[in-house]
Amino acid sequence: MNNRIHQGHVARKRFGQNFLNDDYIIENIVAAIAPKKGQAIVEIGPGLAALTLPVAKRVEQLTVIEIDRDLAGRLITHPDLKDKIDVIQQDAMTINFKQLADHLGQPLRVFGNLPYNISTPLMFHLFEYTTAICDMHFMLQKEVVNRLVASPNSKAYGRLSVMAQYYCQIIPVLDVPPSAFKPAPKVDSAVVRLTPYQVLPYQVNDINILSRITTEAFNQRRKTIRNSLGKLFTVTQLEDINIDPNLRAENLSVEQYCLLANHYQAPQQIDKQA
Ligand code: SAM
C-alpha cells in the first residue's frame, strides 16, 4: 500500500505533509489547546482536518490557513465543517496576523501541526505579530522544540532560543513519535506552547538590532564575542556593560543580548555637505 496516500490524498512533500493519524495523540493536543467558544481560533495547515474536526466540535467558528488548493477545497465542502470554518487558501508566511486579529475582534489563539520545512521562518514571521496573538500551540520537530526552550551554555541554545524567549514564555507540552503520522517522518516531534508576554521581561529599543547581534554572534558561535561581535562593539564597550569579551555566543543570556542591543551605537553618519 502506498504510504503517501491518506484518506485518498497523496501527501505532498513540498508542503511538508505528514498527517496526524493517532486519536490518542490528537485528543491530547486538543486538550492542551483547550479551545473555547467565542475565542479567535486560527489553525495553520489544517490538512485533512485531523485537529480541525475535534477543535471545531468545541467552538462555533474557526479560521484555517491552508496553502494546498485541493485540501482547502475539501475543507470548504466538508459536511461537519463548512458552516463554521473560514478557509484562507494562502501561504501562512504572507498572512498579516494583526489584520486577522482586528478582523476577528480579539487576539488570536494560533495552532498547527506545522510543515517542518518552514516552521522556523514561520515562527519568526509570527513573532512580528505577538501583540495580536494570545497563544500558539505548534507541533514541531523535537529538535526545534529543544532549541526553543534551550538555556545558555548548551548546544541547543542559539538565535532561535534568544528571539523566541525574548517574545514568549515557552513550555513543551507533549512528545510525539513518528508512528503517529502518515506518512511517518524520519524524526521525533513534540508539541510546544508559546505564550507572548504582555509585558516583555527585557525590552529592546530596536528589535532589528537584537536580531542583527544574535545573527552575528551565532553565525560564528565558536569564536569569542570579542571577535564575532567585533564589528559592532569594542572591547571597552563590552566591558563597560560588564560583559566579558572572552565569552562565546552560547554563554550570553537573553537579558545580556538585550543589554547589548540597547547599548549598540550605530556608526556616526558622515554628512558630506557639512
Ligand atoms: N494539520 C494536519 C494534520 O495534523 O494532520 C496537516 C499537518 S501537515 C504537517 C502540514 C500542513 O500545512 C499541510 O496541510 C500543508 O499543506 C500545510 N502547509 C504547508 N505549507 C504551508 C504554508 N506555507 N501555509 C499554509 N499551510 C501550509
py3Dmol code that shows the C-alpha trace and the ligand (Angstrom):
import py3Dmol

protein = """\
ATOM      1  CA  MET A   1       0.000   0.000   0.000  1.00  0.00           C
ATOM      2  CA  ASN A   2       1.283   3.482  -0.883  1.00  0.00           C
ATOM      3  CA  ASN A   3       2.346   5.073   2.368  1.00  0.00           C
ATOM      4  CA  ARG A   4       1.897   8.572   0.951  1.00  0.00           C
ATOM      5  CA  ILE A   5      -1.845   8.175   0.308  1.00  0.00           C
ATOM      6  CA  HIS A   6      -4.024   9.149   3.257  1.00  0.00           C
ATOM      7  CA  GLN A   7      -7.816   9.477   3.006  1.00  0.00           C
ATOM      8  CA  GLY A   8      -7.486   9.463  -0.792  1.00  0.00           C
ATOM      9  CA  HIS A   9      -4.978  12.355  -0.806  1.00  0.00           C
ATOM     10  CA  VAL A  10      -1.393  11.910  -1.983  1.00  0.00           C
ATOM     11  CA  ALA A  11       0.805  13.673   0.607  1.00  0.00           C
ATOM     12  CA  ARG A  12       2.837  16.477  -0.986  1.00  0.00           C
ATOM     13  CA  LYS A  13       6.417  16.587   0.186  1.00  0.00           C
ATOM     14  CA  ARG A  14       6.931  20.204  -0.873  1.00  0.00           C
ATOM     15  CA  PHE A  15       4.191  21.272   1.565  1.00  0.00           C
ATOM     16  CA  GLY A  16       5.651  19.177   4.399  1.00  0.00           C
ATOM     17  CA  GLN A  17       2.551  16.988   4.579  1.00  0.00           C
ATOM     18  CA  ASN A  18       2.689  14.417   7.384  1.00  0.00           C
ATOM     19  CA  PHE A  19      -0.853  13.836   8.563  1.00  0.00           C
ATOM     20  CA  LEU A  20      -1.694  13.016  12.172  1.00  0.00           C
ATOM     21  CA  ASN A  21      -3.188   9.560  12.402  1.00  0.00           C
ATOM     22  CA  ASP A  22      -3.360   8.735  16.113  1.00  0.00           C
ATOM     23  CA  ASP A  23      -6.559   9.507  18.043  1.00  0.00           C
ATOM     24  CA  TYR A  24      -4.873   9.436  21.455  1.00  0.00           C
ATOM     25  CA  ILE A  25      -2.241  11.998  20.428  1.00  0.00           C
ATOM     26  CA  ILE A  26      -4.851  14.150  18.670  1.00  0.00           C
ATOM     27  CA  GLU A  27      -7.007  14.153  21.812  1.00  0.00           C
ATOM     28  CA  ASN A  28      -4.037  15.190  23.935  1.00  0.00           C
ATOM     29  CA  ILE A  29      -3.111  18.037  21.601  1.00  0.00           C
ATOM     30  CA  VAL A  30      -6.675  19.368  21.533  1.00  0.00           C
ATOM     31  CA  ALA A  31      -6.847  19.121  25.339  1.00  0.00           C
ATOM     32  CA  ALA A  32      -3.618  21.159  25.566  1.00  0.00           C
ATOM     33  CA  ILE A  33      -5.025  23.820  23.234  1.00  0.00           C
ATOM     34  CA  ALA A  34      -8.322  23.854  25.190  1.00  0.00           C
ATOM     35  CA  PRO A  35     -10.262  25.883  22.611  1.00  0.00           C
ATOM     36  CA  LYS A  36     -13.353  27.671  23.914  1.00  0.00           C
ATOM     37  CA  LYS A  37     -16.407  29.213  22.292  1.00  0.00           C
ATOM     38  CA  GLY A  38     -16.004  32.888  21.469  1.00  0.00           C
ATOM     39  CA  GLN A  39     -12.205  32.752  21.061  1.00  0.00           C
ATOM     40  CA  ALA A  40     -10.439  33.696  17.819  1.00  0.00           C
ATOM     41  CA  ILE A  41      -9.094  30.263  16.897  1.00  0.00           C
ATOM     42  CA  VAL A  42      -6.740  30.053  13.904  1.00  0.00           C
ATOM     43  CA  GLU A  43      -5.170  26.879  12.525  1.00  0.00           C
ATOM     44  CA  ILE A  44      -2.154  26.896  10.222  1.00  0.00           C
ATOM     45  CA  GLY A  45      -2.057  23.918   7.831  1.00  0.00           C
ATOM     46  CA  PRO A  46      -5.274  22.048   8.676  1.00  0.00           C
ATOM     47  CA  GLY A  47      -4.577  19.424   6.001  1.00  0.00           C
ATOM     48  CA  LEU A  48      -7.135  16.629   6.227  1.00  0.00           C
ATOM     49  CA  ALA A  49      -8.638  18.137   9.407  1.00  0.00           C
ATOM     50  CA  ALA A  50      -7.175  15.703  11.975  1.00  0.00           C
ATOM     51  CA  LEU A  51      -7.038  18.554  14.525  1.00  0.00           C
ATOM     52  CA  THR A  52      -9.605  20.810  12.863  1.00  0.00           C
ATOM     53  CA  LEU A  53     -12.545  18.444  13.409  1.00  0.00           C
ATOM     54  CA  PRO A  54     -12.125  17.895  17.169  1.00  0.00           C
ATOM     55  CA  VAL A  55     -11.382  21.614  17.668  1.00  0.00           C
ATOM     56  CA  ALA A  56     -14.456  22.558  15.609  1.00  0.00           C
ATOM     57  CA  LYS A  57     -16.594  20.379  17.897  1.00  0.00           C
ATOM     58  CA  ARG A  58     -15.707  22.664  20.798  1.00  0.00           C
ATOM     59  CA  VAL A  59     -16.206  26.060  19.113  1.00  0.00           C
ATOM     60  CA  GLU A  60     -18.697  27.824  16.884  1.00  0.00           C
ATOM     61  CA  GLN A  61     -16.290  29.396  14.442  1.00  0.00           C
ATOM     62  CA  LEU A  62     -12.661  28.941  13.375  1.00  0.00           C
ATOM     63  CA  THR A  63     -10.285  30.229  10.730  1.00  0.00           C
ATOM     64  CA  VAL A  64      -7.832  27.999   8.891  1.00  0.00           C
ATOM     65  CA  ILE A  65      -4.912  28.862   6.606  1.00  0.00           C
ATOM     66  CA  GLU A  66      -4.023  26.169   4.077  1.00  0.00           C
ATOM     67  CA  ILE A  67      -1.694  26.565   1.097  1.00  0.00           C
ATOM     68  CA  ASP A  68      -2.757  23.374  -0.720  1.00  0.00           C
ATOM     69  CA  ARG A  69      -5.687  24.181  -3.010  1.00  0.00           C
ATOM     70  CA  ASP A  70      -7.010  20.600  -3.050  1.00  0.00           C
ATOM     71  CA  LEU A  71      -7.041  20.370   0.748  1.00  0.00           C
ATOM     72  CA  ALA A  72      -8.591  23.856   1.081  1.00  0.00           C
ATOM     73  CA  GLY A  73     -11.319  22.723  -1.338  1.00  0.00           C
ATOM     74  CA  ARG A  74     -12.077  19.656   0.779  1.00  0.00           C
ATOM     75  CA  LEU A  75     -12.362  21.767   3.930  1.00  0.00           C
ATOM     76  CA  ILE A  76     -14.729  24.279   2.336  1.00  0.00           C
ATOM     77  CA  THR A  77     -17.139  21.494   1.397  1.00  0.00           C
ATOM     78  CA  HIS A  78     -16.622  19.258   4.456  1.00  0.00           C
ATOM     79  CA  PRO A  79     -20.122  18.471   5.827  1.00  0.00           C
ATOM     80  CA  ASP A  80     -19.084  18.837   9.508  1.00  0.00           C
ATOM     81  CA  LEU A  81     -17.004  21.975   8.956  1.00  0.00           C
ATOM     82  CA  LYS A  82     -18.465  24.082   6.183  1.00  0.00           C
ATOM     83  CA  ASP A  83     -20.846  26.056   8.414  1.00  0.00           C
ATOM     84  CA  LYS A  84     -18.258  27.100  10.996  1.00  0.00           C
ATOM     85  CA  ILE A  85     -14.974  27.394   9.138  1.00  0.00           C
ATOM     86  CA  ASP A  86     -13.344  30.291   7.278  1.00  0.00           C
ATOM     87  CA  VAL A  87     -10.762  28.883   4.878  1.00  0.00           C
ATOM     88  CA  ILE A  88      -7.942  31.195   3.788  1.00  0.00           C
ATOM     89  CA  GLN A  89      -6.189  29.453   0.902  1.00  0.00           C
ATOM     90  CA  GLN A  90      -2.823  31.180   1.192  1.00  0.00           C
ATOM     91  CA  ASP A  91       0.799  30.779   2.272  1.00  0.00           C
ATOM     92  CA  ALA A  92       0.813  31.438   6.059  1.00  0.00           C
ATOM     93  CA  MET A  93       4.118  33.321   5.594  1.00  0.00           C
ATOM     94  CA  THR A  94       2.197  36.054   3.755  1.00  0.00           C
ATOM     95  CA  ILE A  95      -0.587  36.476   6.317  1.00  0.00           C
ATOM     96  CA  ASN A  96      -0.826  39.727   8.268  1.00  0.00           C
ATOM     97  CA  PHE A  97      -1.882  38.304  11.646  1.00  0.00           C
ATOM     98  CA  LYS A  98      -2.543  41.792  13.070  1.00  0.00           C
ATOM     99  CA  GLN A  99      -5.148  42.404  10.364  1.00  0.00           C
ATOM    100  CA  LEU A 100      -6.645  38.981  11.034  1.00  0.00           C
ATOM    101  CA  ALA A 101      -6.890  39.728  14.781  1.00  0.00           C
ATOM    102  CA  ASP A 102      -8.511  43.113  14.007  1.00  0.00           C
ATOM    103  CA  HIS A 103     -10.974  41.353  11.705  1.00  0.00           C
ATOM    104  CA  LEU A 104     -11.817  38.745  14.373  1.00  0.00           C
ATOM    105  CA  GLY A 105     -12.020  41.421  17.065  1.00  0.00           C
ATOM    106  CA  GLN A 106      -9.581  39.906  19.583  1.00  0.00           C
ATOM    107  CA  PRO A 107      -6.055  38.442  19.953  1.00  0.00           C
ATOM    108  CA  LEU A 108      -5.606  35.126  18.170  1.00  0.00           C
ATOM    109  CA  ARG A 109      -5.162  31.632  19.531  1.00  0.00           C
ATOM    110  CA  VAL A 110      -2.988  30.059  16.822  1.00  0.00           C
ATOM    111  CA  PHE A 111      -2.225  26.352  16.481  1.00  0.00           C
ATOM    112  CA  GLY A 112      -0.959  23.894  13.907  1.00  0.00           C
ATOM    113  CA  ASN A 113       0.970  20.804  13.050  1.00  0.00           C
ATOM    114  CA  LEU A 114       3.437  22.903  11.120  1.00  0.00           C
ATOM    115  CA  PRO A 115       5.105  21.916   7.875  1.00  0.00           C
ATOM    116  CA  TYR A 116       8.627  21.199   9.129  1.00  0.00           C
ATOM    117  CA  ASN A 117      10.342  22.732   6.113  1.00  0.00           C
ATOM    118  CA  ILE A 118       9.088  26.233   7.009  1.00  0.00           C
ATOM    119  CA  SER A 119       8.458  26.005  10.754  1.00  0.00           C
ATOM    120  CA  THR A 120      11.365  28.241  11.859  1.00  0.00           C
ATOM    121  CA  PRO A 121      10.795  31.087   9.337  1.00  0.00           C
ATOM    122  CA  LEU A 122       7.069  30.852  10.074  1.00  0.00           C
ATOM    123  CA  MET A 123       7.693  31.316  13.810  1.00  0.00           C
ATOM    124  CA  PHE A 124       9.897  34.346  13.089  1.00  0.00           C
ATOM    125  CA  HIS A 125       7.036  35.711  10.941  1.00  0.00           C
ATOM    126  CA  LEU A 126       4.590  35.154  13.830  1.00  0.00           C
ATOM    127  CA  PHE A 127       6.925  36.858  16.329  1.00  0.00           C
ATOM    128  CA  GLU A 128       6.314  40.077  14.346  1.00  0.00           C
ATOM    129  CA  TYR A 129       2.680  39.891  15.450  1.00  0.00           C
ATOM    130  CA  THR A 130       2.967  38.832  19.089  1.00  0.00           C
ATOM    131  CA  THR A 131       0.838  41.783  20.260  1.00  0.00           C
ATOM    132  CA  ALA A 132      -2.026  40.340  18.191  1.00  0.00           C
ATOM    133  CA  ILE A 133      -1.567  36.783  19.488  1.00  0.00           C
ATOM    134  CA  CYS A 134      -2.842  35.323  22.749  1.00  0.00           C
ATOM    135  CA  ASP A 135      -1.014  31.982  22.471  1.00  0.00           C
ATOM    136  CA  MET A 136       0.350  29.428  19.980  1.00  0.00           C
ATOM    137  CA  HIS A 137       0.466  25.625  20.081  1.00  0.00           C
ATOM    138  CA  PHE A 138       2.664  24.010  17.475  1.00  0.00           C
ATOM    139  CA  MET A 139       3.768  20.538  16.548  1.00  0.00           C
ATOM    140  CA  LEU A 140       7.422  20.815  15.544  1.00  0.00           C
ATOM    141  CA  GLN A 141      10.469  18.636  15.148  1.00  0.00           C
ATOM    142  CA  LYS A 142      11.568  17.728  18.662  1.00  0.00           C
ATOM    143  CA  GLU A 143      14.966  19.198  17.912  1.00  0.00           C
ATOM    144  CA  VAL A 144      13.343  22.587  17.175  1.00  0.00           C
ATOM    145  CA  VAL A 145      11.388  22.445  20.455  1.00  0.00           C
ATOM    146  CA  ASN A 146      14.683  21.715  22.252  1.00  0.00           C
ATOM    147  CA  ARG A 147      16.182  24.815  20.622  1.00  0.00           C
ATOM    148  CA  LEU A 148      13.162  26.954  21.549  1.00  0.00           C
ATOM    149  CA  VAL A 149      13.468  26.154  25.250  1.00  0.00           C
ATOM    150  CA  ALA A 150      17.269  25.847  25.476  1.00  0.00           C
ATOM    151  CA  SER A 151      19.161  27.666  28.232  1.00  0.00           C
ATOM    152  CA  PRO A 152      22.555  29.353  27.812  1.00  0.00           C
ATOM    153  CA  ASN A 153      25.671  27.163  27.911  1.00  0.00           C
ATOM    154  CA  SER A 154      24.048  24.351  25.929  1.00  0.00           C
ATOM    155  CA  LYS A 155      24.500  23.215  22.339  1.00  0.00           C
ATOM    156  CA  ALA A 156      20.828  23.706  21.519  1.00  0.00           C
ATOM    157  CA  TYR A 157      20.920  27.372  22.629  1.00  0.00           C
ATOM    158  CA  GLY A 158      21.022  29.602  19.587  1.00  0.00           C
ATOM    159  CA  ARG A 159      19.458  32.543  17.793  1.00  0.00           C
ATOM    160  CA  LEU A 160      16.028  30.877  17.758  1.00  0.00           C
ATOM    161  CA  SER A 161      16.177  30.389  21.571  1.00  0.00           C
ATOM    162  CA  VAL A 162      17.060  34.047  22.196  1.00  0.00           C
ATOM    163  CA  MET A 163      14.488  35.541  19.817  1.00  0.00           C
ATOM    164  CA  ALA A 164      11.675  33.166  20.869  1.00  0.00           C
ATOM    165  CA  GLN A 165      12.386  33.627  24.592  1.00  0.00           C
ATOM    166  CA  TYR A 166      12.524  37.404  24.095  1.00  0.00           C
ATOM    167  CA  TYR A 167       8.881  37.353  22.963  1.00  0.00           C
ATOM    168  CA  CYS A 168       7.325  34.329  24.620  1.00  0.00           C
ATOM    169  CA  GLN A 169       7.070  32.065  27.605  1.00  0.00           C
ATOM    170  CA  ILE A 170       7.674  28.594  26.148  1.00  0.00           C
ATOM    171  CA  ILE A 171       6.529  25.252  27.539  1.00  0.00           C
ATOM    172  CA  PRO A 172       6.924  21.821  25.879  1.00  0.00           C
ATOM    173  CA  VAL A 173       3.596  20.010  26.083  1.00  0.00           C
ATOM    174  CA  LEU A 174       3.876  16.556  24.530  1.00  0.00           C
ATOM    175  CA  ASP A 175       6.342  14.268  22.745  1.00  0.00           C
ATOM    176  CA  VAL A 176       5.043  12.631  19.575  1.00  0.00           C
ATOM    177  CA  PRO A 177       6.669   9.610  17.866  1.00  0.00           C
ATOM    178  CA  PRO A 178       6.935   9.232  14.059  1.00  0.00           C
ATOM    179  CA  SER A 179       4.329   6.423  14.172  1.00  0.00           C
ATOM    180  CA  ALA A 180       1.605   8.995  14.963  1.00  0.00           C
ATOM    181  CA  PHE A 181       1.795  10.377  11.398  1.00  0.00           C
ATOM    182  CA  LYS A 182       1.101   9.198   7.890  1.00  0.00           C
ATOM    183  CA  PRO A 183       3.488   9.196   6.155  1.00  0.00           C
ATOM    184  CA  ALA A 184       5.795   8.812   9.175  1.00  0.00           C
ATOM    185  CA  PRO A 185       8.527  11.490   9.323  1.00  0.00           C
ATOM    186  CA  LYS A 186      12.123  10.411   9.952  1.00  0.00           C
ATOM    187  CA  VAL A 187      12.413  12.451  13.152  1.00  0.00           C
ATOM    188  CA  ASP A 188      10.700  12.729  16.525  1.00  0.00           C
ATOM    189  CA  SER A 189       8.203  15.528  17.060  1.00  0.00           C
ATOM    190  CA  ALA A 190       6.866  17.494  20.001  1.00  0.00           C
ATOM    191  CA  VAL A 191       4.105  19.966  20.766  1.00  0.00           C
ATOM    192  CA  VAL A 192       5.047  23.265  22.359  1.00  0.00           C
ATOM    193  CA  ARG A 193       3.060  26.169  23.813  1.00  0.00           C
ATOM    194  CA  LEU A 194       4.321  29.702  23.189  1.00  0.00           C
ATOM    195  CA  THR A 195       2.613  32.478  25.128  1.00  0.00           C
ATOM    196  CA  PRO A 196       3.662  36.001  24.121  1.00  0.00           C
ATOM    197  CA  TYR A 197       4.493  38.160  27.152  1.00  0.00           C
ATOM    198  CA  GLN A 198       2.058  41.016  27.700  1.00  0.00           C
ATOM    199  CA  VAL A 199       4.933  42.837  29.360  1.00  0.00           C
ATOM    200  CA  LEU A 200       8.318  41.826  27.977  1.00  0.00           C
ATOM    201  CA  PRO A 201      10.782  40.800  30.727  1.00  0.00           C
ATOM    202  CA  TYR A 202      13.608  42.614  28.925  1.00  0.00           C
ATOM    203  CA  GLN A 203      12.710  45.195  26.339  1.00  0.00           C
ATOM    204  CA  VAL A 204      14.922  46.339  23.483  1.00  0.00           C
ATOM    205  CA  ASN A 205      14.630  49.745  21.816  1.00  0.00           C
ATOM    206  CA  ASP A 206      15.084  48.288  18.328  1.00  0.00           C
ATOM    207  CA  ILE A 207      14.312  44.647  17.605  1.00  0.00           C
ATOM    208  CA  ASN A 208      16.319  44.781  14.347  1.00  0.00           C
ATOM    209  CA  ILE A 209      19.469  45.409  16.370  1.00  0.00           C
ATOM    210  CA  LEU A 210      18.802  42.415  18.639  1.00  0.00           C
ATOM    211  CA  SER A 211      18.206  40.367  15.500  1.00  0.00           C
ATOM    212  CA  ARG A 212      21.492  41.543  13.945  1.00  0.00           C
ATOM    213  CA  ILE A 213      23.562  40.961  17.107  1.00  0.00           C
ATOM    214  CA  THR A 214      22.228  37.417  17.564  1.00  0.00           C
ATOM    215  CA  THR A 215      22.827  36.641  13.889  1.00  0.00           C
ATOM    216  CA  GLU A 216      26.446  37.862  14.035  1.00  0.00           C
ATOM    217  CA  ALA A 217      27.148  36.107  17.341  1.00  0.00           C
ATOM    218  CA  PHE A 218      25.657  32.708  16.478  1.00  0.00           C
ATOM    219  CA  ASN A 219      26.948  32.653  12.886  1.00  0.00           C
ATOM    220  CA  GLN A 220      30.377  32.344  14.466  1.00  0.00           C
ATOM    221  CA  ARG A 221      29.399  30.591  17.675  1.00  0.00           C
ATOM    222  CA  ARG A 222      32.844  29.066  18.274  1.00  0.00           C
ATOM    223  CA  LYS A 223      34.510  32.485  18.367  1.00  0.00           C
ATOM    224  CA  THR A 224      34.629  34.723  21.424  1.00  0.00           C
ATOM    225  CA  ILE A 225      32.275  37.704  21.156  1.00  0.00           C
ATOM    226  CA  ARG A 226      35.302  39.992  21.130  1.00  0.00           C
ATOM    227  CA  ASN A 227      35.773  38.586  17.604  1.00  0.00           C
ATOM    228  CA  SER A 228      32.274  37.630  16.464  1.00  0.00           C
ATOM    229  CA  LEU A 229      30.819  40.986  17.563  1.00  0.00           C
ATOM    230  CA  GLY A 230      33.986  42.923  16.780  1.00  0.00           C
ATOM    231  CA  LYS A 231      32.255  44.909  14.025  1.00  0.00           C
ATOM    232  CA  LEU A 232      29.526  46.067  16.414  1.00  0.00           C
ATOM    233  CA  PHE A 233      31.271  46.583  19.783  1.00  0.00           C
ATOM    234  CA  THR A 234      34.730  47.492  21.014  1.00  0.00           C
ATOM    235  CA  VAL A 235      36.187  45.506  23.903  1.00  0.00           C
ATOM    236  CA  THR A 236      35.811  48.616  26.099  1.00  0.00           C
ATOM    237  CA  GLN A 237      32.111  48.897  25.223  1.00  0.00           C
ATOM    238  CA  LEU A 238      31.580  45.250  26.222  1.00  0.00           C
ATOM    239  CA  GLU A 239      33.471  45.701  29.475  1.00  0.00           C
ATOM    240  CA  ASP A 240      31.560  48.920  30.261  1.00  0.00           C
ATOM    241  CA  ILE A 241      28.328  46.894  30.444  1.00  0.00           C
ATOM    242  CA  ASN A 242      30.004  44.074  32.349  1.00  0.00           C
ATOM    243  CA  ILE A 243      30.007  41.583  29.509  1.00  0.00           C
ATOM    244  CA  ASP A 244      33.195  39.526  29.337  1.00  0.00           C
ATOM    245  CA  PRO A 245      34.581  39.779  25.763  1.00  0.00           C
ATOM    246  CA  ASN A 246      36.008  36.272  26.099  1.00  0.00           C
ATOM    247  CA  LEU A 247      32.569  34.652  26.312  1.00  0.00           C
ATOM    248  CA  ARG A 248      31.076  32.825  23.331  1.00  0.00           C
ATOM    249  CA  ALA A 249      27.616  33.355  21.810  1.00  0.00           C
ATOM    250  CA  GLU A 250      26.094  30.451  23.742  1.00  0.00           C
ATOM    251  CA  ASN A 251      27.282  31.824  27.118  1.00  0.00           C
ATOM    252  CA  LEU A 252      25.171  35.014  26.948  1.00  0.00           C
ATOM    253  CA  SER A 253      21.666  35.132  28.438  1.00  0.00           C
ATOM    254  CA  VAL A 254      18.647  36.699  26.728  1.00  0.00           C
ATOM    255  CA  GLU A 255      18.976  39.576  29.196  1.00  0.00           C
ATOM    256  CA  GLN A 256      22.605  40.130  28.169  1.00  0.00           C
ATOM    257  CA  TYR A 257      21.684  40.119  24.462  1.00  0.00           C
ATOM    258  CA  CYS A 258      19.042  42.758  25.224  1.00  0.00           C
ATOM    259  CA  LEU A 259      21.594  44.798  27.159  1.00  0.00           C
ATOM    260  CA  LEU A 260      23.939  44.626  24.172  1.00  0.00           C
ATOM    261  CA  ALA A 261      21.142  45.682  21.796  1.00  0.00           C
ATOM    262  CA  ASN A 262      20.308  48.705  23.933  1.00  0.00           C
ATOM    263  CA  HIS A 263      23.955  49.790  24.122  1.00  0.00           C
ATOM    264  CA  TYR A 264      24.734  49.404  20.455  1.00  0.00           C
ATOM    265  CA  GLN A 265      25.862  52.677  18.965  1.00  0.00           C
ATOM    266  CA  ALA A 266      25.390  52.977  15.231  1.00  0.00           C
ATOM    267  CA  PRO A 267      28.446  54.402  13.467  1.00  0.00           C
ATOM    268  CA  GLN A 268      28.166  58.180  13.027  1.00  0.00           C
ATOM    269  CA  GLN A 269      26.830  59.193   9.613  1.00  0.00           C
ATOM    270  CA  ILE A 270      29.312  61.454   7.841  1.00  0.00           C
ATOM    271  CA  ASP A 271      27.454  64.386   6.380  1.00  0.00           C
ATOM    272  CA  LYS A 272      29.253  65.163   3.146  1.00  0.00           C
ATOM    273  CA  GLN A 273      27.647  68.589   2.826  1.00  0.00           C
ATOM    274  CA  ALA A 274      28.879  69.786   6.187  1.00  0.00           C
TER     275      ALA A 274
END
"""
ligand_1 = """\
27
SAM
N -2.944 19.554 10.393
C -2.813 18.353 9.578
C -2.519 17.173 10.476
O -2.096 17.403 11.623
O -2.719 16.037 10.047
C -1.725 18.511 8.499
C -0.347 18.826 9.005
S 0.909 18.784 7.766
C 2.356 18.503 8.749
C 1.169 20.499 7.339
C 0.011 21.197 6.636
O 0.413 22.545 6.354
C -0.383 20.587 5.281
O -1.775 20.546 5.198
C 0.210 21.562 4.262
O -0.484 21.559 3.037
C 0.096 22.882 5.001
N 1.077 23.891 4.581
C 2.338 23.692 4.124
N 2.948 24.866 3.883
C 2.048 25.828 4.208
C 2.089 27.255 4.166
N 3.181 27.909 3.768
N 0.999 27.938 4.551
C -0.131 27.287 4.964
N -0.222 25.943 5.019
C 0.857 25.227 4.650
"""
view = py3Dmol.view(width=600, height=400)
view.addModel(protein, "pdb")
view.setStyle({"model": 0}, {"cartoon": {"style": "trace"}})
view.addModel(ligand_1, "xyz")
view.setStyle({"model": 1}, {"stick": {}})
view.zoomTo()
view.show()
